[in-house]
Amino acid sequence: MPDDPTRPDIEVVDLRKRFGPLEVLNGVSLTVQPSEVVCVIGPSGSGKSTLLRCVNRLEEPTSGSIRIEGDDILDPECDIDRVRRKIGMVFQAFNLFPHLTVLGNCTIAQRKVLGRPRTLAERTAREMLERVGLADKVDEHPVRLSGGQQQRVAIARALCLHPDMMLFDEVTSALDPELVGEVLASMRQLADEGMTMLVVTHEMGFARRVADRVVFMDEGLIVEEGPPEQVLDAPREARTRRFLQQVGERDEA
C-alpha cells in the first residue's frame, strides 16, 4: 500500500494524446487520492477510455505527466511493469482465457507475473472469487458463465494481484441490463473497503451512490468536476446539463 496517505495515488497533469491529426486528450489534469472513488462520465468519443488507458500506459501519451503513487511512469527510467502491479484494470470485454477454468484464469497471472507457487495462487484466487460471490464457480469454464459472472471473474482476477488501485473501463456496457447490478454490487463492495478507484461509466446511479467525485469529459477536456450531488443535480456547465438530459440521469442504474 502507498506509504504517504497525503500523496495522490494517481496524478495526471496536462495530458495530451493524439492519434494522427485527431487530438483525443487536450490537456487533461486529474488527481485521485488514496481510497477515493472518481467516476468519469461523458459522451462517446470524449476521451474517457483513452485517459484510463494512458494511466496504465496501455496507450502512450503524446505529452504531459502521469504519476502513480509518486512514480513518473513516463520517465524512461521508470520500471513500468513494477508500477503496473499496483494497478488492477477491468475492461468492457472480459478477456478471460476460454480454455482455462475460473480458477485457472485467476491464478495464471499470479504465477507468471508474481512467481507465486500454485498453492498460494489458488488460495488467493479462491479468496477473491468469494469476495465477488463466485466461490462455487472455480471449476467452471467461462463459456458456462453469464456475462455478469464473467465480468466478476475479471474483477477477482485483477484483485488477485493485490493492487493498490483499480481502473474500470465501462465494465457494464457489454452486459444485458439484468446482469449489470451484480457487477456494480461487487464494485460498491470494493469502494466500501477503501479501494482507490477510477471508473469510466455510463451508470449514473452508480456514480451518484458510490463516487466521491464525478468528472464530466467532452471533446478531450474535463468540462466539470465535483461531488456527485453538484455535478449530477446542479451542474454549472450547460454542456453537462445537456448530456445529463440526453442520458436521463435520474433513471437510477
N, C-alpha and C positions, 0 to 999 in steps of 0.2 A: 504494500500500500504506500501511497505517497507520504514522505516524511515531513512535509510542510503544509499544514492544513490551510494556510492563507494563500498559497500559490495556486493559480488556476490549474486544473487538470488539463484543460485544452485552452490554448490561446492562439487565435488567428488574427493577423494584422495585415490589412491592405492586400488581401489575397486576390490574385487575378489568374484567370485561366482562359486561354484562347485556343480554340480549335480552328486552325486556319484563320480566315477573316472573322470568324464568329467569336465574340468575347462573351463567354458564358458566366464568368465571375468578374465583376467590375469594381474591385476594391472592397472586399468583404472583411470586416473586423468583428470578432466574436470571442467571448470567453465563456467557459463552463467551469464552475467552481466544483470542488470535491463534494460529492453526494447531491449535486444539483441535477435536476431533470429539465432539459431545454428541448422544446418541441419546435421544429421548423415547419412552417406551413407556407403555401403559396401555389400558384397555378403551375401546371406542367410546363417545363422548359424554363423555369425561373432560376435554375442553378442549384436547387436544394441537394439533389443526389450528387452532383459534381462536388459541391462543398464537402459532403460527407466522405466521398472517395479521396479527396485531397487530404483530409485529416489523417487518413491511414496511408497516404501516398500510393494508393492504387491508381490515382491519376497524378501526374507530375504538374505542379503549379507552374504557371508562366512567370510569376513573381509574387513577392510577399513573404510572410513569415508564419510558420506554424511551430508551436512549442507544445510538447506533450510532457506534462509534469516537469517543465523547465528545459527539456531536451529540444534543441532546434533540429527538427527532423529533416530540414532542407540543407543542413550543413553537410558537405561531402564527407566529413569525418564521422558523421552520426552512424551508429550501428542500427539501421532501420529494423532489422529482424528482432533485435532485443527490444526496441520500443514497441513493435507490433505485438509482442507478447503481453503487453499491458492493455491492449485494446481488443475487445471482442466485437465482431461485426456480424450482423444478421441482415441478409438481403431479401428482396422481394421473392426471388427464386430460392428454393430450399437448398439446392446444391448438395443434396445427400448422395452418397455412393449407393446406387441401386443394388449392387452385388453384395453389400455388407448389411449385417443386421443393424438394428438401432444401437446395440452395444458396440458393435464394430465401428460404426460411424462416430461414436463418442469417444473411442479410445485411440483411433489411428493417429490423430494429431498429437495427442499426449505422448505417444510412444515415439513418433517420428521427429517431432519438433522439440519436445522437452526431454526425451530419453527416459521416460518413466517406465519402470518394469510393468509387465502385464497386470500383475495383481493390484498394484496401486492404481493403474489406469482404469481398471474395471471397477474398483471400489469407488473411485471418484465419479466415474460415469453413472453408476447406479445412484449415487447421492444426488447428482444434478438432475437425473431423469425423475427422481422422486420429487424434487423441487418443482418441476413443471407438470407433475401429475401423470407421469408415464412410466412409473416403476414396473408396471405389468406388461410393458411392450418391448422389453430388452431383446427378446429373441425374434421379433418380427422384422421383416424387410420393409423398406419404405413403401413399396407398391401396395402393401396391405394396410397402410395408414391413411386416414383422411388428410386433407391439406392442412387443417389446423394442427393435427398431431405431428405432421412432418415439420411444420414451422416451429413447434415447441421442441422437437428433437434438435433442430438447428440452434435454438436458443441454448438448450442444455449442452450441446457440443461446444459452443463458444464459452460457456461458463466453466467447462472442464479445465480450461487453461488458466482459471483463476485471474481473469483480467481485472484491472483497476477501474475500467470504464467500458461502456457498451455503446456501440453505434447501431442504430436500427434504420434501415432504408426502406420505407414504405412496405413493411413486412406483412401487412394485411391486404395489400392491393390485389394479390392473385387468389384470394380466398373467397369462397361463397359467403354471403352475408351471415349465415347462421354459424359459421366457424370462426368469425372474427373475434367474438367475445372471449373464447378460451385463450387465444394468443394474447389479447390485451390484458387478461387477468394475470397471466404469467409476467408480463411486463410491469403491471402495477405492483406485483409482489416484489420484484427487483427494486423498484423505486422505494417501496416501503422499507426495504432492507438497507437503503442508503447507497445503492449503486449509482455512480455518475453515469448519466445517460444523455446522449444527443440523438434525438428521434426525428426523422423526417416522416411526416404522417399526413394523411387526409382525414384522420379520425378526430374531428373537432371535439367530440365529447370526451375522448381520452385526454386530449390536450387540456381541456378545461379541468378535469378531475385530478390529473397527475402532474402536470408541468408546474415547475416553479416559475418558468419564464417561457413565453411564446414569442417566436421570431417570425415575422412575415417577410418573405422574399418575393421580389418580382424583377424580371429583366436583369438578373445578376447582381442585385443590390439588396441590402437589408432596408426595407422601407419603414418598418416599425417593429419595436420590441418592448416587452414589459410583462407584468403579471397577467395571467390568463383573463382575469376579470376586466382588466383595462383593454387589452388587445381585442378580446372576443366580444365584450359587451359595450365598450365605449372607445372604439378605435379613433385615433386622432387624424389618421390619413384617409383621404377619400378613396384611394386605391384599395386600402384594406377593407373599407366598408363595402365597396363594390364586390370584392372577392367573397366576403362572408355572405352577402346577399345571394350570390350565384350558387354557392355550395350549400346554402340552407343550414348554416352553422347550428341553429338551435334545435335541429333534429339530432338528438344525442346519439352518439355511436354506441 
